[in-house]
Amino acid sequence: MMSVYNKKFIQTFLLALLIATVAGRAFEPNTSGEGNIYNDAVVIKAEESLRQLSGPTIHHFARHNVCNHRFGKVRFFKALADYFQNISDNMKIAFVLDICKRRDQMLTKWVQEIFDKDGDGYISHFEMEIYR
């Protein structure tokens, strides 16, 4: 007897839920902006999740991956070989050490020029691996 009651309750509950869902979608909102607010929030969440997958920003990558340890500085030095022609290694080393010591906008611009190949403002996994 109790299981029959629970079955009826579950069936009635699901039917009521289905009707409420269909009725809620059938009526248009009174103001035109109500539907867009929810959709914008969904789009923003989707963009944020994609951004997390795309990697760190140029600024963060420049400060924490390139200039924070010697392997990043060596990677930066190797990448400068394509940009500095006929310049001694000592001058390139001095440039890398100086720009990493200052950590200003010039560092961000150089990292953007060298590492950000697609120009989206983020360093993807593939862009990180180019000069390894």
TIRO-2110 file (N, C-alpha, C; in Angstrom, 1 decimal):
// TIRO-2110
0.8, -1.2, 0.0, N, 1, A
0.0, 0.0, 0.0, CA, 1, A
0.9, 1.3, 0.0, C, 1, A
1.9, 1.2, 0.8, N, 2, A
2.8, 2.4, 0.9, CA, 2, A
3.6, 2.6, -0.4, C, 2, A
4.0, 1.6, -1.1, N, 3, A
4.7, 1.7, -2.4, CA, 3, A
3.8, 2.3, -3.5, C, 3, A
2.5, 1.9, -3.5, N, 4, A
1.6, 2.5, -4.4, CA, 4, A
1.4, 4.0, -4.2, C, 4, A
1.4, 4.4, -3.0, N, 5, A
1.2, 5.8, -2.6, CA, 5, A
2.4, 6.6, -3.1, C, 5, A
3.6, 6.0, -2.9, N, 6, A
4.9, 6.7, -3.3, CA, 6, A
5.0, 6.8, -4.8, C, 6, A
4.5, 5.8, -5.5, N, 7, A
4.5, 5.8, -7.0, CA, 7, A
3.6, 6.9, -7.5, C, 7, A
2.4, 7.0, -6.9, N, 8, A
1.5, 8.0, -7.4, CA, 8, A
2.0, 9.4, -7.0, C, 8, A
2.6, 9.5, -5.9, N, 9, A
3.2, 10.8, -5.5, CA, 9, A
4.3, 11.2, -6.4, C, 9, A
5.2, 10.3, -6.8, N, 10, A
6.3, 10.6, -7.7, CA, 10, A
5.8, 11.0, -9.1, C, 10, A
4.8, 10.2, -9.5, N, 11, A
4.2, 10.5, -10.9, CA, 11, A
3.5, 11.9, -10.9, C, 11, A
2.8, 12.2, -9.8, N, 12, A
2.1, 13.5, -9.8, CA, 12, A
3.1, 14.6, -9.7, C, 12, A
4.2, 14.4, -8.9, N, 13, A
5.2, 15.4, -8.7, CA, 13, A
5.9, 15.7, -10.1, C, 13, A
6.3, 14.6, -10.8, N, 14, A
6.9, 14.8, -12.1, CA, 14, A
6.0, 15.5, -13.1, C, 14, A
4.7, 15.1, -13.1, N, 15, A
3.8, 15.8, -14.0, CA, 15, A
3.6, 17.3, -13.7, C, 15, A
3.5, 17.6, -12.4, N, 16, A
3.4, 19.0, -12.0, CA, 16, A
4.7, 19.8, -12.4, C, 16, A
5.8, 19.2, -12.2, N, 17, A
7.1, 19.8, -12.6, CA, 17, A
7.2, 20.0, -14.1, C, 17, A
6.8, 19.1, -14.9, N, 18, A
6.7, 19.2, -16.3, CA, 18, A
5.8, 20.3, -16.8, C, 18, A
4.6, 20.4, -16.2, N, 19, A
3.7, 21.4, -16.5, CA, 19, A
4.2, 22.8, -16.2, C, 19, A
4.8, 22.9, -15.0, N, 20, A
5.4, 24.2, -14.6, CA, 20, A
6.5, 24.6, -15.5, C, 20, A
7.3, 23.7, -15.9, N, 21, A
8.4, 24.0, -16.8, CA, 21, A
7.9, 24.5, -18.2, C, 21, A
7.0, 23.8, -18.7, N, 22, A
6.4, 24.1, -20.0, CA, 22, A
5.7, 25.5, -19.9, C, 22, A
4.9, 25.7, -18.9, N, 23, A
4.1, 26.9, -18.7, CA, 23, A
5.1, 28.1, -18.5, C, 23, A
6.2, 27.9, -17.8, N, 24, A
7.1, 29.0, -17.6, CA, 24, A
7.8, 29.4, -18.9, C, 24, A
8.1, 28.5, -19.8, N, 25, A
8.7, 28.8, -21.0, CA, 25, A
7.8, 29.3, -22.1, C, 25, A
6.5, 29.0, -21.9, N, 26, A
5.5, 29.5, -22.9, CA, 26, A
5.2, 31.0, -22.8, C, 26, A
5.2, 31.5, -21.6, N, 27, A
4.9, 32.9, -21.3, CA, 27, A
6.1, 33.8, -21.6, C, 27, A
5.9, 34.9, -22.3, N, 28, A
6.9, 35.8, -22.6, CA, 28, A
7.1, 36.8, -21.4, C, 28, A
8.3, 37.2, -21.0, N, 29, A
8.4, 38.1, -19.9, CA, 29, A
7.8, 39.5, -20.3, C, 29, A
7.4, 40.3, -19.3, N, 30, A
6.8, 41.6, -19.5, CA, 30, A
7.8, 42.6, -20.1, C, 30, A
9.0, 42.5, -19.6, N, 31, A
10.1, 43.4, -20.2, CA, 31, A
11.0, 42.6, -21.1, C, 31, A
11.5, 43.3, -22.0, N, 32, A
12.4, 42.7, -23.0, CA, 32, A
13.7, 42.3, -22.5, C, 32, A
14.2, 43.0, -21.4, N, 33, A
15.5, 42.7, -20.9, CA, 33, A
15.6, 41.5, -19.9, C, 33, A
14.5, 41.0, -19.4, N, 34, A
14.5, 40.0, -18.4, CA, 34, A
15.2, 38.7, -19.0, C, 34, A
14.9, 38.3, -20.2, N, 35, A
15.5, 37.1, -20.7, CA, 35, A
17.0, 37.3, -21.0, C, 35, A
17.3, 38.5, -21.4, N, 36, A
18.7, 38.7, -21.7, CA, 36, A
19.6, 38.7, -20.5, C, 36, A
19.1, 39.1, -19.4, N, 37, A
20.0, 39.1, -18.2, CA, 37, A
20.5, 37.7, -17.9, C, 37, A
19.6, 36.7, -17.9, N, 38, A
20.0, 35.4, -17.6, CA, 38, A
20.9, 34.9, -18.7, C, 38, A
20.6, 35.1, -20.0, N, 39, A
21.5, 34.7, -21.1, CA, 39, A
22.9, 35.3, -21.0, C, 39, A
23.0, 36.6, -20.6, N, 40, A
24.2, 37.2, -20.5, CA, 40, A
25.1, 36.6, -19.4, C, 40, A
24.4, 36.2, -18.3, N, 41, A
25.1, 35.6, -17.2, CA, 41, A
25.7, 34.2, -17.6, C, 41, A
24.9, 33.5, -18.4, N, 42, A
25.4, 32.2, -18.9, CA, 42, A
26.6, 32.4, -19.8, C, 42, A
26.5, 33.4, -20.7, N, 43, A
27.6, 33.7, -21.6, CA, 43, A
28.8, 34.1, -20.9, C, 43, A
28.7, 34.9, -19.9, N, 44, A
29.8, 35.4, -19.1, CA, 44, A
30.5, 34.2, -18.4, C, 44, A
29.7, 33.3, -17.8, N, 45, A
30.2, 32.1, -17.1, CA, 45, A
31.0, 31.2, -18.1, C, 45, A
30.4, 31.1, -19.3, N, 46, A
31.1, 30.3, -20.4, CA, 46, A
32.4, 30.9, -20.8, C, 46, A
32.4, 32.2, -20.9, N, 47, A
33.7, 32.9, -21.3, CA, 47, A
34.7, 32.8, -20.2, C, 47, A
34.3, 32.9, -19.0, N, 48, A
35.2, 32.7, -17.9, CA, 48, A
35.8, 31.3, -17.8, C, 48, A
35.0, 30.3, -18.1, N, 49, A
35.5, 29.0, -18.1, CA, 49, A
36.5, 28.7, -19.2, C, 49, A
36.2, 29.3, -20.4, N, 50, A
37.1, 29.2, -21.5, CA, 50, A
38.4, 29.9, -21.2, C, 50, A
38.3, 31.1, -20.6, N, 51, A
39.5, 31.8, -20.2, CA, 51, A
40.4, 31.0, -19.3, C, 51, A
39.8, 30.3, -18.4, N, 52, A
40.7, 29.5, -17.5, CA, 52, A
41.4, 28.4, -18.3, C, 52, A
40.8, 27.9, -19.3, N, 53, A
41.4, 26.9, -20.1, CA, 53, A
42.5, 27.5, -21.1, C, 53, A
42.4, 28.8, -21.4, N, 54, A
43.3, 29.3, -22.3, CA, 54, A
44.7, 29.7, -21.7, C, 54, A
44.8, 29.7, -20.4, N, 55, A
46.1, 30.0, -19.8, CA, 55, A
46.1, 31.4, -19.1, C, 55, A
47.3, 31.7, -18.6, N, 56, A
47.5, 33.0, -17.9, CA, 56, A
47.5, 34.2, -18.8, C, 56, A
47.2, 35.3, -18.2, N, 57, A
47.3, 36.6, -19.0, CA, 57, A
48.8, 36.8, -19.4, C, 57, A
49.0, 37.8, -20.3, N, 58, A
50.3, 38.1, -20.7, CA, 58, A
51.1, 38.7, -19.5, C, 58, A
50.4, 39.6, -18.8, N, 59, A
51.1, 40.2, -17.6, CA, 59, A
51.5, 39.2, -16.6, C, 59, A
50.6, 38.2, -16.3, N, 60, A
50.9, 37.2, -15.3, CA, 60, A
52.0, 36.3, -15.8, C, 60, A
52.0, 35.9, -17.0, N, 61, A
53.0, 35.0, -17.6, CA, 61, A
54.4, 35.7, -17.6, C, 61, A
54.4, 37.0, -17.9, N, 62, A
55.7, 37.8, -18.0, CA, 62, A
56.3, 37.8, -16.6, C, 62, A
55.5, 38.1, -15.6, N, 63, A
56.0, 38.3, -14.2, CA, 63, A
56.4, 37.0, -13.5, C, 63, A
55.5, 36.0, -13.7, N, 64, A
55.6, 34.7, -12.9, CA, 64, A
56.3, 33.6, -13.7, C, 64, A
56.2, 33.5, -15.0, N, 65, A
56.8, 32.4, -15.7, CA, 65, A
58.1, 32.7, -16.4, C, 65, A
58.2, 34.0, -16.9, N, 66, A
59.4, 34.3, -17.6, CA, 66, A
60.4, 34.8, -16.7, C, 66, A
60.1, 35.8, -15.8, N, 67, A
61.2, 36.4, -15.1, CA, 67, A
61.3, 35.9, -13.6, C, 67, A
60.5, 35.0, -13.2, N, 68, A
60.5, 34.5, -11.8, CA, 68, A
61.6, 33.5, -11.6, C, 68, A
62.1, 32.8, -12.6, N, 69, A
63.2, 31.8, -12.4, CA, 69, A
64.1, 31.7, -13.6, C, 69, A
65.2, 31.0, -13.4, N, 70, A
66.2, 31.0, -14.5, CA, 70, A
65.7, 30.3, -15.8, C, 70, A
64.9, 29.3, -15.6, N, 71, A
64.4, 28.6, -16.8, CA, 71, A
63.6, 29.6, -17.7, C, 71, A
62.8, 30.4, -17.1, N, 72, A
62.0, 31.4, -17.9, CA, 72, A
62.9, 32.4, -18.5, C, 72, A
64.0, 32.8, -17.8, N, 73, A
64.9, 33.8, -18.4, CA, 73, A
65.6, 33.2, -19.6, C, 73, A
66.0, 31.9, -19.5, N, 74, A
66.6, 31.2, -20.6, CA, 74, A
65.7, 31.1, -21.8, C, 74, A
64.4, 30.8, -21.5, N, 75, A
63.4, 30.7, -22.6, CA, 75, A
63.2, 32.1, -23.3, C, 75, A
63.2, 33.2, -22.5, N, 76, A
63.1, 34.5, -23.0, CA, 76, A
64.4, 34.8, -23.9, C, 76, A
65.5, 34.4, -23.4, N, 77, A
66.8, 34.7, -24.1, CA, 77, A
66.8, 33.9, -25.5, C, 77, A
66.3, 32.7, -25.5, N, 78, A
66.2, 31.9, -26.8, CA, 78, A
65.2, 32.6, -27.7, C, 78, A
64.1, 33.1, -27.2, N, 79, A
63.1, 33.7, -28.0, CA, 79, A
63.6, 35.0, -28.6, C, 79, A
64.5, 35.7, -27.9, N, 80, A
65.1, 37.0, -28.5, CA, 80, A
66.0, 36.7, -29.6, C, 80, A
66.5, 35.5, -29.9, N, 81, A
67.4, 35.2, -31.0, CA, 81, A
66.7, 35.6, -32.3, C, 81, A
65.4, 35.4, -32.4, N, 82, A
64.7, 35.8, -33.7, CA, 82, A
64.5, 37.3, -33.8, C, 82, A
64.6, 38.1, -32.8, N, 83, A
64.4, 39.5, -32.8, CA, 83, A
65.7, 40.3, -32.8, C, 83, A
66.7, 39.8, -32.2, N, 84, A
68.0, 40.5, -32.1, CA, 84, A
69.0, 39.9, -33.0, C, 84, A
69.2, 40.5, -34.2, N, 85, A
70.2, 39.9, -35.1, CA, 85, A
71.5, 40.7, -35.0, C, 85, A
72.6, 40.0, -35.1, N, 86, A
74.0, 40.5, -35.0, CA, 86, A
74.2, 41.3, -33.7, C, 86, A
73.7, 40.8, -32.6, N, 87, A
73.9, 41.4, -31.3, CA, 87, A
74.6, 40.3, -30.4, C, 87, A
75.6, 40.7, -29.7, N, 88, A
76.3, 39.7, -28.9, CA, 88, A
75.4, 39.1, -27.8, C, 88, A
75.8, 37.9, -27.4, N, 89, A
75.0, 37.2, -26.4, CA, 89, A
75.0, 38.0, -25.0, C, 89, A
76.2, 38.6, -24.8, N, 90, A
76.3, 39.4, -23.5, CA, 90, A
75.3, 40.6, -23.5, C, 90, A
75.1, 41.2, -24.6, N, 91, A
74.1, 42.3, -24.7, CA, 91, A
72.7, 41.7, -24.5, C, 91, A
72.4, 40.5, -25.1, N, 92, A
71.0, 39.9, -24.9, CA, 92, A
70.8, 39.5, -23.5, C, 92, A
71.9, 39.0, -22.9, N, 93, A
71.7, 38.6, -21.4, CA, 93, A
71.5, 39.8, -20.6, C, 93, A
72.2, 40.9, -20.8, N, 94, A
72.1, 42.1, -20.1, CA, 94, A
70.6, 42.7, -20.3, C, 94, A
70.1, 42.6, -21.5, N, 95, A
68.8, 43.1, -21.8, CA, 95, A
67.7, 42.2, -21.0, C, 95, A
67.9, 40.9, -21.0, N, 96, A
66.9, 40.0, -20.3, CA, 96, A
67.0, 40.3, -18.8, C, 96, A
68.2, 40.4, -18.3, N, 97, A
68.3, 40.7, -16.8, CA, 97, A
67.7, 42.0, -16.4, C, 97, A
68.0, 43.0, -17.3, N, 98, A
67.5, 44.4, -17.0, CA, 98, A
66.0, 44.5, -17.1, C, 98, A
65.4, 43.9, -18.1, N, 99, A
64.0, 44.0, -18.3, CA, 99, A
63.2, 43.2, -17.2, C, 99, A
63.8, 42.1, -16.8, N, 100, A
63.2, 41.3, -15.7, CA, 100, A
63.4, 41.9, -14.4, C, 100, A
64.4, 42.7, -14.2, N, 101, A
64.6, 43.4, -13.0, CA, 101, A
63.6, 44.6, -12.8, C, 101, A
63.3, 45.3, -13.9, N, 102, A
62.4, 46.4, -13.9, CA, 102, A
60.9, 45.9, -13.8, C, 102, A
60.6, 44.9, -14.6, N, 103, A
59.2, 44.4, -14.6, CA, 103, A
58.1, 45.4, -14.8, C, 103, A
58.3, 46.2, -15.9, N, 104, A
57.4, 47.2, -16.2, CA, 104, A
56.6, 46.9, -17.5, C, 104, A
56.0, 47.9, -18.1, N, 105, A
55.2, 47.7, -19.3, CA, 105, A
56.0, 47.1, -20.5, C, 105, A
57.3, 47.5, -20.5, N, 106, A
58.2, 47.0, -21.6, CA, 106, A
58.3, 45.5, -21.6, C, 106, A
58.4, 44.9, -20.4, N, 107, A
58.4, 43.4, -20.3, CA, 107, A
57.1, 42.8, -20.8, C, 107, A
56.0, 43.4, -20.5, N, 108, A
54.7, 42.9, -21.0, CA, 108, A
54.6, 43.0, -22.5, C, 108, A
55.1, 44.1, -23.0, N, 109, A
55.0, 44.3, -24.5, CA, 109, A
55.9, 43.3, -25.2, C, 109, A
57.1, 43.0, -24.7, N, 110, A
58.0, 42.1, -25.3, CA, 110, A
57.4, 40.7, -25.2, C, 110, A
56.9, 40.3, -24.1, N, 111, A
56.3, 39.0, -23.9, CA, 111, A
55.1, 38.8, -24.9, C, 111, A
54.3, 39.9, -25.0, N, 112, A
53.2, 39.9, -25.9, CA, 112, A
53.7, 39.7, -27.4, C, 112, A
54.7, 40.4, -27.7, N, 113, A
55.2, 40.3, -29.1, CA, 113, A
55.8, 38.9, -29.4, C, 113, A
56.5, 38.3, -28.4, N, 114, A
57.2, 37.1, -28.6, CA, 114, A
56.3, 35.8, -28.4, C, 114, A
55.6, 35.8, -27.4, N, 115, A
54.9, 34.6, -27.0, CA, 115, A
53.4, 34.5, -27.4, C, 115, A
52.7, 35.6, -27.4, N, 116, A
51.3, 35.6, -27.8, CA, 116, A
51.1, 35.6, -29.3, C, 116, A
51.1, 34.4, -29.8, N, 117, A
51.0, 34.3, -31.3, CA, 117, A
49.6, 34.6, -31.9, C, 117, A
48.6, 34.2, -31.1, N, 118, A
47.2, 34.4, -31.6, CA, 118, A
46.7, 35.8, -31.3, C, 118, A
47.3, 36.5, -30.4, N, 119, A
46.9, 37.9, -30.1, CA, 119, A
45.7, 38.0, -29.2, C, 119, A
45.3, 37.0, -28.4, N, 120, A
44.1, 37.0, -27.6, CA, 120, A
44.4, 37.6, -26.2, C, 120, A
45.6, 37.9, -25.9, N, 121, A
45.9, 38.4, -24.5, CA, 121, A
46.2, 37.4, -23.5, C, 121, A
46.2, 36.1, -23.9, N, 122, A
46.5, 35.0, -23.0, CA, 122, A
47.5, 34.1, -23.6, C, 122, A
48.3, 33.5, -22.8, N, 123, A
49.3, 32.6, -23.2, CA, 123, A
48.8, 31.1, -23.1, C, 123, A
48.5, 30.5, -24.2, N, 124, A
48.0, 29.1, -24.2, CA, 124, A
49.1, 28.1, -23.9, C, 124, A
48.7, 26.9, -23.7, N, 125, A
49.7, 25.8, -23.4, CA, 125, A
50.6, 25.7, -24.6, C, 125, A
50.1, 25.8, -25.8, N, 126, A
50.9, 25.6, -27.0, CA, 126, A
51.9, 26.8, -27.2, C, 126, A
51.5, 28.0, -26.8, N, 127, A
52.3, 29.2, -26.9, CA, 127, A
53.4, 29.1, -25.9, C, 127, A
53.2, 28.5, -24.7, N, 128, A
54.2, 28.3, -23.7, CA, 128, A
55.3, 27.4, -24.2, C, 128, A
54.9, 26.4, -25.0, N, 129, A
55.9, 25.4, -25.3, CA, 129, A
56.7, 25.7, -26.6, C, 129, A
56.5, 26.9, -27.2, N, 130, A
57.2, 27.2, -28.4, CA, 130, A
58.7, 27.3, -28.2, C, 130, A
59.1, 28.0, -27.2, N, 131, A
60.6, 28.3, -27.0, CA, 131, A
61.2, 27.4, -25.9, C, 131, A
60.7, 26.2, -25.7, N, 132, A
61.3, 25.3, -24.7, CA, 132, A
62.5, 24.6, -25.2, C, 132, A
END
